[in-house]
């Protein structure tokens, strides 16, 4: 069975989700890793030894990075204890950021986190068509991912492109490519078809923007 590599975006979500139920909403990196290992199946690439990190599996470093980047600078967690025994605690801002993702996964209980968060085929699509995308308002692979996965995000990026059905066009092209390549129910192409169909299903209701705008407004208006 094909399982994509854990990326930092998925690891950040799993880290914050763990902290919502952890005692005092806080935990060490090792506790976060144990939680992720118990709830997320790992693929071969995740389990490969990392020679630069004492041969620990590669996914360990991804989790470490997830506690260092973005969630600390954006205030989603506070650092309660510094490295080497770092402890982080979830903040109200982290809860607000997490809310639409939790609601989306609760509405789609069969959706694996890696199915939603793995962006490999969208990053490849952007790379192959970078010159075309950069002439539009989709100027990065991250923005393309936002455009594809959430209608609300797409409307904010470009209402005109959303109205003209660009997301459906992109997804149709990707699904056609992987459907024709899919021969084995355990292979990557078959997984990609399921992934594309999952993105189609959730994009209308998934709204990470409204909560983020409310959070930004409250920060701006704080004396």
Secondary structure, 3 states (H helix, E strand, C coil): CCCCCCCHHHHHHHHHHHHHHCHHHEEEHHHHHHHHHHHCCCCHHHHCEEHHHCCEEHHHHHHHHHHHCCCCCCCCEEEEECCCCCEEEECHHHHHHHHHHHHHHHHCCCCCHHHHHCCHHHHHHHHHCHHHHCCCCCCCHHHHHHHHHCHHHHHHHCHHHHHCCHHHHHHHHHHHHHHHHCCCCCCHHHHHHHHHHHHHHHHCCCCCHHHHHHHHHHHHHCC
